[in-house]
Amino acid sequence: MGPDYFLEQALMARGARLIAGVDEVGRGPLAGPVTAAAVILDPQAIPEGINDSKKLGVKRRRMLEEALTASAQVSVAHASVEEIDQINILQASHLAMMRAISALTVRPDHVLIDGNKIPKGLNLPATAVVKGDARSLSIGAASIVAKIARDAIMEDLAQQFPGYGWESNAGYPTKAHRSALHDLGVTPHHRRSFGPVRNILCRDEN
């Protein structure tokens, strides 16, 4: 069973017209930004096959992202490595979400946020939805858009900093990435507040 439009329809029945699904990608990696997307689906033109981005292959994600860009209101935003290190990954994820919501060309009547917390300071009606990308089509759509955008950034950074495997691991702490971190050292795009990176920096200082 994939996500459905039940949560959105319940909100519409209560008078909400524009409902944004919001999700982020990239909380776990050792490198790169955290990326969020906000998507307001057109109820008359929802692309077939939307699901949690982790359950879709690359080709399918790309096709859906193109269809969403053509049929829905879509925005993408990021929080940088520096911001992640300054305010922690949860707060940086929420910052990216707030930026994505603000970047929408229309103001949503209600926001469905993936997770169990609503970002502080969000001055819109909102609902936190645990495992939202597997439950809500709007959040699932946001997960796809965010993943495509972040993967593209990491593929670009992989050209500039070869050897870490970012084109395939997207900065996640795979065995190959951790080994490269050990052998090649820390880049400006590594998250210094994350344990494996901090350990290498401490080793190099000593």
C-alpha positions as CSV (number, residue, x, y, z in Angstrom):
1,M,0.0,0.0,0.0
2,G,1.4,3.4,-1.0
3,P,0.4,6.8,0.2
4,D,-3.1,8.2,-0.5
5,Y,-5.0,11.5,-0.6
6,F,-7.1,10.9,2.6
7,L,-5.5,13.5,4.8
8,E,-5.7,16.1,2.1
9,Q,-9.4,15.3,1.4
10,A,-10.2,15.5,5.1
11,L,-8.6,19.0,5.3
12,M,-10.5,20.1,2.1
13,A,-13.7,18.9,3.7
14,R,-13.0,21.4,6.5
15,G,-12.4,24.2,4.1
16,A,-8.7,24.2,3.3
17,R,-8.1,24.6,-0.4
18,L,-4.3,24.6,-0.9
19,I,-2.5,21.9,1.0
20,A,1.3,21.6,0.9
21,G,3.2,18.4,1.7
22,V,6.7,19.1,3.0
23,D,9.5,16.6,3.4
24,E,13.3,16.8,3.8
25,V,16.1,14.6,2.6
26,G,19.6,14.3,3.9
27,R,19.5,14.2,7.7
28,G,21.8,11.1,7.9
29,P,24.7,12.0,5.5
30,L,28.2,13.1,6.7
31,A,28.4,15.6,3.9
32,G,26.3,18.1,1.9
33,P,23.3,20.2,2.7
34,V,19.9,19.1,4.0
35,T,17.2,19.7,1.3
36,A,13.5,20.2,1.7
37,A,10.7,20.4,-0.8
38,A,7.1,21.7,-0.5
39,V,4.5,20.5,-3.0
40,I,0.9,21.5,-3.5
41,L,-0.7,18.9,-5.7
42,D,-3.5,19.7,-8.2
43,P,-6.2,17.3,-7.1
44,Q,-7.3,17.0,-10.8
45,A,-3.8,16.1,-12.0
46,I,-2.0,13.9,-9.5
47,P,0.7,11.9,-11.2
48,E,0.4,8.1,-10.9
49,G,2.8,6.1,-8.8
50,I,3.8,8.7,-6.1
51,N,5.5,6.9,-3.2
52,D,8.1,7.5,-0.5
53,S,11.2,8.3,-2.6
54,K,13.2,5.6,-0.9
55,K,10.9,3.0,-2.4
56,L,11.4,4.2,-6.0
57,G,14.2,3.6,-8.5
58,V,16.1,6.5,-9.9
59,K,14.4,6.4,-13.3
60,R,10.9,6.4,-11.7
61,R,11.8,9.2,-9.4
62,R,13.0,11.4,-12.3
63,M,9.8,10.7,-14.3
64,L,7.6,11.6,-11.3
65,E,9.7,14.7,-10.5
66,E,9.2,16.0,-14.1
67,A,5.4,15.2,-13.9
68,L,5.2,17.1,-10.5
69,T,7.1,20.1,-11.8
70,A,4.6,20.3,-14.7
71,S,1.4,19.7,-12.7
72,A,1.9,21.0,-9.2
73,Q,3.2,24.0,-7.2
74,V,6.8,22.9,-6.2
75,S,9.6,24.6,-4.3
76,V,13.0,23.4,-3.0
77,A,15.2,24.9,-0.3
78,H,18.3,23.9,1.6
79,A,20.2,24.4,4.9
80,S,24.0,24.5,4.5
81,V,26.6,22.4,6.1
82,E,27.6,25.5,8.2
83,E,24.0,25.9,9.4
84,I,23.8,22.1,10.2
85,D,27.0,22.5,12.3
86,Q,25.7,25.7,14.0
87,I,22.2,24.7,14.9
88,N,22.1,20.9,14.7
89,I,20.6,18.7,12.0
90,L,17.0,18.7,13.3
91,Q,16.8,22.5,13.4
92,A,18.6,22.7,10.1
93,S,16.0,20.3,8.6
94,H,13.2,22.5,9.9
95,L,14.9,25.6,8.6
96,A,15.1,24.1,5.1
97,M,11.4,23.1,5.4
98,M,10.4,26.7,6.4
99,R,12.4,28.1,3.4
100,A,10.7,25.6,1.0
101,I,7.2,26.7,2.3
102,S,8.2,30.4,2.0
103,A,9.4,29.8,-1.6
104,L,6.0,28.5,-2.8
105,T,4.4,31.1,-5.1
106,V,1.1,30.7,-3.3
107,R,0.4,30.6,0.5
108,P,-0.9,27.2,1.5
109,D,-4.0,27.0,3.7
110,H,-2.5,24.0,5.6
111,V,0.8,22.2,5.7
112,L,1.4,18.5,6.1
113,I,4.9,18.0,7.6
114,D,6.7,14.7,7.5
115,G,7.8,13.7,11.0
116,N,6.6,14.2,14.6
117,K,7.4,17.9,15.0
118,I,6.2,21.1,13.4
119,P,9.0,23.7,12.8
120,K,9.0,26.4,15.4
121,G,7.8,29.8,14.0
122,L,5.7,28.3,11.2
123,N,2.8,30.7,11.1
124,L,0.5,28.4,9.1
125,P,-2.0,25.7,10.2
126,A,0.1,22.5,10.1
127,T,-0.1,18.8,10.9
128,A,3.0,16.6,11.7
129,V,2.6,13.2,10.0
130,V,4.8,10.4,11.2
131,K,6.1,8.3,8.2
132,G,4.2,10.9,6.1
133,D,6.0,10.1,2.9
134,A,4.4,6.6,3.0
135,R,0.9,8.0,4.0
136,S,0.3,11.3,2.2
137,L,0.6,11.8,-1.6
138,S,1.6,15.4,-1.0
139,I,4.4,14.5,1.4
140,G,5.5,11.6,-0.9
141,A,5.7,14.0,-3.8
142,A,7.8,16.4,-1.7
143,S,10.2,13.5,-0.8
144,I,10.7,12.8,-4.5
145,V,11.4,16.4,-5.4
146,A,13.8,16.9,-2.5
147,K,15.7,13.7,-3.2
148,I,16.2,14.5,-6.9
149,A,17.4,18.0,-6.0
150,R,19.8,16.9,-3.3
151,D,21.2,14.0,-5.3
152,A,22.0,16.4,-8.1
153,I,23.9,18.6,-5.7
154,M,25.9,15.6,-4.4
155,E,26.7,14.4,-8.0
156,D,28.0,17.9,-8.7
157,L,30.1,18.0,-5.6
158,A,31.5,14.5,-6.4
159,Q,33.1,16.0,-9.6
160,Q,34.8,18.6,-7.5
161,F,35.9,16.2,-4.7
162,P,36.4,12.8,-6.3
163,G,37.1,9.7,-4.2
164,Y,34.3,9.9,-1.6
165,G,31.7,8.3,-3.9
166,W,29.1,11.0,-3.4
167,E,27.8,10.4,-6.9
168,S,26.5,7.0,-5.6
169,N,26.3,7.4,-1.8
170,A,25.0,11.0,-1.7
171,G,27.2,11.7,1.3
172,Y,25.7,8.9,3.5
173,P,28.2,7.1,5.7
174,T,28.8,4.0,3.6
175,K,31.9,1.9,4.2
176,A,33.6,3.4,1.1
177,H,32.8,7.0,2.2
178,R,34.1,6.4,5.7
179,S,37.3,4.8,4.3
180,A,37.8,7.8,1.9
181,L,37.3,10.2,4.8
182,H,40.0,8.4,6.7
183,D,42.4,8.3,3.7
184,L,41.7,11.6,2.0
185,G,40.6,13.7,5.0
186,V,37.7,16.2,5.6
187,T,36.4,18.5,2.8
188,P,34.6,21.8,3.3
189,H,31.4,20.0,2.5
190,H,31.7,17.6,5.5
191,R,29.5,18.1,8.6
192,R,32.0,18.8,11.3
193,S,29.5,18.2,14.1
194,F,28.9,14.6,13.0
195,G,30.9,12.0,15.0
196,P,32.9,10.3,12.2
197,V,34.0,13.7,10.8
198,R,34.8,15.1,14.2
199,N,36.9,12.0,15.0
200,I,39.0,12.5,11.9
201,L,39.5,16.2,12.7
202,C,40.6,15.3,16.3
203,R,43.0,12.7,14.9
204,D,44.5,15.3,12.5
205,E,44.9,17.8,15.3
206,N,46.7,15.3,17.5
